[in-house]
Amino acid sequence: MGIFEGIEVLFFSLGVITTLAVVGMIYLSKNYRLNWKMYTISVLGIFLGIFAIAWSVSSVLEGEPRAASMGMVVFGLPSLAFLGLFRRLLLAGNK
């Protein structure tokens, strides 16, 4: 038995991803003009992406690969859509 197994690695990875997302949003807010719509879309996309990762990894650890793949479809694809829309708004508004 090691110190880091399964769920511990998941929580550590989620913490790193969340920290990078917050630092990235701070960087973007300092260098670009963001309105409330852009903040909402980006936070929703980041939240859904982190939730999709957590859902899928925990489902695989519990032995439910079908739930993991459905979690990526149900939560991961909207996350990519929101983040793509955010990128498009960011580039269009700050030419």
Backbone hydrogen bonds, N-H to C=O, Kabsch-Sander energy under -0.5 kcal/mol:
donor,donor_aa,acceptor,acceptor_aa,energy
5,E,3,I,-0.7
8,E,5,E,-2.2
10,L,6,G,-1.8
11,F,7,I,-2.5
12,F,8,E,-2.3
13,S,9,V,-2.6
14,L,10,L,-2.6
15,G,11,F,-2.0
16,V,12,F,-2.1
17,I,13,S,-2.7
18,T,14,L,-2.5
19,T,15,G,-2.4
20,L,16,V,-2.5
21,A,17,I,-2.2
22,V,18,T,-2.4
23,V,19,T,-2.5
24,G,20,L,-2.4
25,M,21,A,-2.3
26,I,22,V,-2.2
27,Y,23,V,-2.3
28,L,24,G,-2.5
29,S,25,M,-2.4
30,K,26,I,-1.5
31,N,27,Y,-1.7
32,Y,28,L,-2.1
34,L,32,Y,-0.7
39,Y,35,N,-2.0
40,T,36,W,-2.4
41,I,37,K,-2.6
42,S,38,M,-2.4
43,V,39,Y,-2.7
44,L,40,T,-2.3
45,G,41,I,-2.3
46,I,42,S,-2.7
47,F,43,V,-2.8
48,L,44,L,-2.5
49,G,45,G,-2.1
50,I,46,I,-2.6
51,F,47,F,-2.6
52,A,48,L,-2.5
53,I,49,G,-2.0
54,A,50,I,-2.5
55,W,51,F,-2.9
56,S,52,A,-2.5
57,V,53,I,-2.6
58,S,54,A,-2.2
59,S,55,W,-2.1
60,V,56,S,-2.2
61,L,57,V,-2.4
62,E,58,S,-1.5
63,G,60,V,-1.2
64,E,59,S,-3.0
68,A,64,E,-1.6
69,S,65,P,-2.2
70,M,66,R,-2.2
71,G,67,A,-2.0
72,M,68,A,-1.8
73,V,69,S,-1.7
74,V,70,M,-3.1
75,F,71,G,-2.6
76,G,71,G,-0.9
76,G,72,M,-0.6
77,L,72,M,-1.0
77,L,73,V,-0.6
79,S,75,F,-1.2
80,L,76,G,-2.2
81,A,77,L,-2.2
82,F,78,P,-2.8
83,L,79,S,-2.6
84,G,80,L,-2.3
85,L,81,A,-2.3
86,F,82,F,-2.5
87,R,83,L,-2.2
88,R,84,G,-2.2
89,L,85,L,-2.6
90,L,86,F,-2.6
91,L,87,R,-2.5
92,A,88,R,-2.2
93,G,89,L,-2.1
94,N,90,L,-0.8
